Amino acid sequence: MATSESFLYSLWDMIENTTHYINTTHIPILGEWSLRSIFQIGLIWYLVIKLSTRSTQLEEYRKRLQNAEAQIQRDEESRKEVSEIASDLKGMLEGKSGMLKNNHELASIVEKVDGISLATGSTQQTNIFKSISSPSGPKMTISQLYIYPIKSLRGCSLPSATLTKEGFSYDRKFMLLRIHDPNSKWGPYQNMHISEFPEMALFHTSITDSTLHVTYHAPSSSSQSPTSPHPTLTIDLSPSTLSHLPEISVTMHKSPMTAYDMGSTYNDWFSQYFKYPVLLAYAGPNRRLVLGNLPGKPATYTPPTHTLLQKITLLNSLLPTPKPPSIIFNDCAPYLIITQSSCDDVTSRLPSPAPRMDITKFRANIIISGSPRPYDEDYWGGLTFFPNSSSPSNSDPNSTSPKEILLTANCGRCVSLNVDHETGTSAPKEKEVLKLLMKDRRVDDGMKYSPIFGRYGFLGNGDVNEGRTLRVGDALTTSILHPPDWPGLST
């Protein structure tokens, strides 16, 4: 095209230089038309023909681009399908490896599965043969599952829980706010956390079907008891009508979201026992962005086709942008995972004759048993969960397929560990768990003054794992294990 344009400019200069003297010369047949006019008309037609040709070429390119987009979409769908099949087969091998004839047969099958994952560009780290055939210490299992429907109140122990990208279903969907004067340093509302409001530990929760029951337990040291031993409030976990509820703004860790004021029935009940004005907020369908602790660099969760073509501006603009992770009233991430062995280590630090460390004070979602050593979880980058062979048989593939949670950051601990759950006050200094952990658990340079206990996580391969179920007793393996000096230890 550049050559053609250069030729046209040269031709135009020639016309200017050789025909200026006959610009007014009339040819009888042409009448008032000059030679210059003839050249101009010819030139215009030439340009029209060239533009028409270029338009045809552009149309051809457009069709080819559409075909390429369709092929990319088909490849992506095939990749997801094959990756899911490979993941399901991996789970079957984990659960049934003892039935295979020998290690050679297992290795052969595993190599094929890993080959499928590599050929389809799967970002999952399978390493199946290594995780099955190599001795890895005691078998790890889920020992407890918890959700906290109202943030910072006591949690609900569940036999099973449904995975979502924002955390377990019903986890931290509600939050309490202390009502202040709008001109106060907090503004009209102050987020209530058990670290600042230890009396929140006196409110127990339980779930029946889709109803939440909140029970107030008067502090054991109180000389006054409420008229009812354990007054209870019932709350619909999924309020059907939100249009009549006032909207409010809630900000956590500089990430804002809209929530709903549940109204005087609930606010007055909580205010009665807190002895100051309190508001119960409900998230509804609203979410807030995660501003830190994301699951790896963008390339980690960017589709392979997007990564491959990101330098091609036109194609890149046509590819879908990955949706950034979001959460509800969780602090930093949808999931928090701890181990029983680490909790046992904390118990060993307590002065005699102190009782065992109350593991619920760590407010984890998933508690794991069978970890060989305390704090092994510091180096876990990902966990893959498999249904326990003793679990009830279920033909639903969602319950039998492996599920992955990516662990992205450490959980720095605060004074909430020092709260006495029986009295709703801070524990005596000799029982302050936070101080005991300060001695050797400040292992994260990103939080130099906070001891580390537990790991934050996000649902891996969310589109596939969304809606699947974890159960107490499910087995798990570390799908990603970092070396002791890995840079990501710092949050």
C-alpha positions, 0 to 999 in steps of 0.5 A, spaced: 500 500 500 505 504 501 508 503 494 502 505 491 501 511 495 508 513 493 506 512 486 500 516 486 503 522 489 509 522 484 504 521 478 500 527 481 506 532 481 508 530 474 501 532 472 502 539 476 509 540 472 507 538 465 499 540 464 499 547 467 500 551 461 494 547 458 489 548 464 485 552 460 486 549 453 479 546 451 478 540 446 472 540 442 469 534 444 470 535 451 468 542 451 470 545 458 474 539 461 481 540 461 487 535 461 488 536 468 480 534 469 481 528 465 487 526 470 483 527 476 477 523 474 482 517 472 486 518 479 479 518 483 477 512 479 484 508 480 483 510 488 476 507 488 478 501 485 484 500 490 479 502 496 474 497 493 480 492 493 482 493 500 475 493 503 474 486 500 481 484 503 479 487 510 472 483 509 476 477 508 481 478 514 474 480 518 471 473 517 478 470 518 478 473 525 471 471 526 473 464 525 479 464 529 475 467 535 470 461 534 476 456 534 479 459 540 472 458 544 472 451 541 479 450 544 478 453 550 471 449 551 475 442 549 481 444 554 476 445 560 472 439 558 479 434 558 482 438 564 476 436 568 476 429 566 483 428 567 482 431 574 476 426 575 481 421 573 486 423 578 481 423 584 479 416 582 486 414 582 487 417 589 481 413 592 482 407 588 490 406 587 490 400 592 486 396 587 491 397 581 495 391 580 502 394 581 506 401 581 508 400 574 500 400 572 499 406 576 505 410 573 503 408 566 496 411 567 498 417 571 503 419 565 497 419 561 493 423 565 499 428 566 500 428 559 492 430 557 493 436 562 500 438 559 497 437 552 491 441 554 494 447 557 492 446 564 494 450 569 493 445 575 499 442 578 497 434 577 504 430 579 499 425 581 504 419 581 508 423 586 503 424 591 500 417 590 506 413 590 511 417 594 510 416 602 508 423 605 506 421 612 500 420 615 493 421 611 490 428 612 483 429 612 478 434 614 476 434 621 472 440 622 468 445 618 465 451 620 461 457 617 460 464 621 453 467 618 454 473 622 461 476 622 465 475 629 459 471 633 460 464 634 461 459 628 456 453 626 460 446 626 457 443 619 458 436 617 458 438 610 459 445 606 458 448 599 464 451 596 463 458 592 468 463 590 466 467 595 467 462 601 462 457 604 455 458 603 452 462 608 459 464 611 459 471 613 453 474 609 451 478 615 455 483 620 453 487 626 455 495 626 455 499 632 451 505 631 454 512 632 453 519 631 455 521 624 460 526 626 464 521 630 471 518 627 467 512 625 462 516 621 455 513 622 457 506 623 463 502 626 464 495 623 464 490 629 469 485 630 470 480 636 477 483 637 474 490 639 468 487 642 469 481 646 462 480 648 460 478 641 463 471 643 456 470 648 452 470 641 452 462 639 449 460 632 446 454 629 442 453 622 436 449 621 435 448 614 435 455 611 434 459 618 439 461 622 438 461 630 442 466 634 442 465 642 445 469 647 449 466 653 449 471 659 456 471 661 458 466 667 461 471 671 454 476 671 450 476 677 444 478 673 441 473 668 436 475 662 429 473 663 430 467 659 436 462 660 438 463 652 434 468 648 434 466 641 433 470 635 431 467 628 433 470 621 432 467 614 439 466 611 436 468 604 431 474 605 427 474 599 425 481 599 430 486 599 427 492 596 424 495 602 430 494 606 434 501 607 441 501 603 447 502 607 455 503 605 460 498 609 467 498 608 472 493 610 480 494 608 479 500 604 474 495 600 467 498 600 460 495 598 453 496 599 449 492 604 442 492 607 439 494 614 435 488 616 430 493 620 428 494 628 426 487 629 433 484 629 437 491 631 433 492 637 434 484 639 442 485 639 442 492 642 438 489 648 444 485 650 450 489 647 447 495 651 448 500 645 445 501 639 447 496 634 445 494 626 444 488 623 447 488 616 446 483 610 450 483 604 445 480 599 447 479 592 453 485 593 460 483 593 466 487 595 473 487 591 479 483 594 484 488 594 490 483 596 492 476 597 490 474 590 491 467 588 497 469 584 499 473 579 494 475 573 497 470 569 495 464 574 488 465 573 488 468 566 486 463 560 491 460 556 489 463 550 489 470 553 496 469 555 498 467 548 495 472 544 496 478 549 501 482 545 496 482 539 492 488 540 486 487 536 485 480 538 486 481 546 481 486 546 476 481 543 478 476 549 474 476 555 477 479 561 477 475 567 473 477 573 477 479 579 476 475 585 470 478 590 468 476 597 463 478 602 464 480 610 470 476 610 476 479 612 482 478 607 479 471 603 474 467 602 477 461 606 481 460 612 485 453 613 488 451 619 491 444 622 490 440 628 497 439 629 498 447 630 493 448 635 496 442 639 502 446 639 499 452 642 496 447 647 503 445 649 505 452 650 499 454 655 501 454 663 498 448 667 493 446 668 490 450 663 485 446 658 486 445 651 486 451 646 479 452 644 480 451 636 474 455 635 478 462 637 482 461 630 475 462 626 477 457 621 473 454 615 477 448 614 480 444 620 485 439 618 488 433 621 494 428 620 499 434 618 505 431 620 508 437 624 505 443 627 505 449 622 507 445 616 501 449 612 506 455 612 508 452 606 502 450 603 500 453 596 494 449 594 490 443 597 486 438 593 480 435 596 478 428 595 471 424 598 472 419 603 471 412 601 467 411 607 462 417 605 455 415 603 455 413 595 453 419 591 452 418 583 453 426 583 459 427 580 460 434 584 460 430 590 465 425 588 470 430 584 476 432 587 476 440 589 482 445 589 483 451 594 489 455 592 492 458 599 495 465 597 497 468 604 498 467 611 493 469 617 496 474 622 493 474 628 490 479 633 488 480 640 481 476 638 485 470 641 485 473 648 478 473 648 475 468 654 469 465 650 465 464 657 465 471 659 466 475 653 472 479 656 479 479 655 483 473 658 488 474 664 495 476 662 497 469 664 492 466 659 494 470 653 495 466 647 497 472 642 503 473 647 505 466 647 505 466 639 509 472 639 515 468 641 517 464 635 511 465 630 512 472 627 515 469 621 512 473 616 516 479 614 510 482 611 507 482 618 513 483 623 508 484 629 503 479 628 504 472 629 502 467 624 497 462 624 493 459 618 493 460 611 488 464 607 485 461 600 481 462 594 477 456 590 481 453 585 478 452 578 472 456 580 468 455 574 468 447 575 468 447 583 463 452 584 457 448 588 461 442 590 461 439 597 466 438 602 465 433 608 468 432 614 472 426 613 474 428 606 482 426 604 486 431 602 493 432 599 498 438 598 498 440 590 503 446 591 508 445 596 513 451 597 520 450 599 522 453 606 525 460 603 520 461 598 519 469 597 511 468 597 512 467 605 511 474 606 504 477 605 
